[in-house]
Amino acid sequence: QVQLVESGGGLVQAGGSLRLSCRTSVRTSRFSGATIGWYRQAPGKQRELVAATTNPVIADYADSVKGRFIISRDNAKNTVYLQMNSVKPEDTGVYYCKGTFFDGTCWGQGSQVTVSS
């Protein structure tokens, strides 16, 4: 069974930085061919895509985070990171990672990020 585990969330002041990690339990060969995305859900709002990466090095970002967030992946560790810089209160929410593999998709349990003003 595929598992995705997020970590690194917490409380950060506006203007600060935070790095989220998404570690997967799949084999490296399977991970390297997967698209891994970071999504967030703010209270009362729909879940939205923040950033996604597909090997070798293809990344897409929501307009709201372009220039501030960086998504990266370490295929040797089967892990995807989301570096969040210059965070804003509107970045607050539960951040989920989603893995899209050749045989299906899987979500992590989420990690809370709270940005104080």
Long-range contacts (C-beta under 8 A, 24 or more apart in sequence): 1-25, 2-26, 2-99, 2-101, 2-104, 2-106, 3-106, 3-108, 4-97, 4-98, 4-99, 4-106, 4-107, 4-108, 5-108, 5-109, 6-95, 6-96, 6-97, 6-108, 6-109, 6-110, 6-111, 7-111, 8-111, 9-95, 9-111, 9-112, 9-113, 10-112, 10-113, 10-114, 11-114, 11-116, 12-84, 12-87, 12-113, 12-114, 12-115, 12-116, 13-115, 13-116, 14-87, 14-88, 14-89, 14-115, 14-116, 14-117, 15-86, 15-87, 16-87, 16-115, 17-83, 17-84, 17-85, 17-86, 17-87, 18-84, 18-87, 18-113, 19-81, 19-82, 19-83, 19-84, 20-81, 20-82, 20-84, 20-95, 20-97, 20-111, 20-113, 21-79, 21-80, 21-81, 22-79, 22-80, 22-81, 22-82, 22-97, 22-108, 23-77, 23-78, 23-79, 24-78, 24-79, 24-80, 24-99, 25-78, 26-78, 26-99, 26-101, 28-75, 28-76, 28-78, 30-101, 30-102, 31-75, 31-78, 32-75, 33-101, 33-102, 34-99, 34-100, 34-101, 34-102, 35-99, 35-100, 36-73, 36-80, 36-97, 36-98, 36-99, 36-100, 37-97, 37-98, 37-100, 38-71, 38-80, 38-82, 38-95, 38-96, 38-97, 38-98, 39-95, 39-96, 39-97, 39-98, 40-91, 40-93, 40-94, 40-95, 40-96, 40-113, 41-93, 41-94, 41-96, 41-110, 42-90, 42-92, 42-93, 43-93, 45-93, 47-96, 50-82, 50-95, 51-82, 53-80, 64-90, 65-91, 84-113, 87-113, 87-115, 88-115, 89-115, 89-116, 89-117, 90-115, 91-115
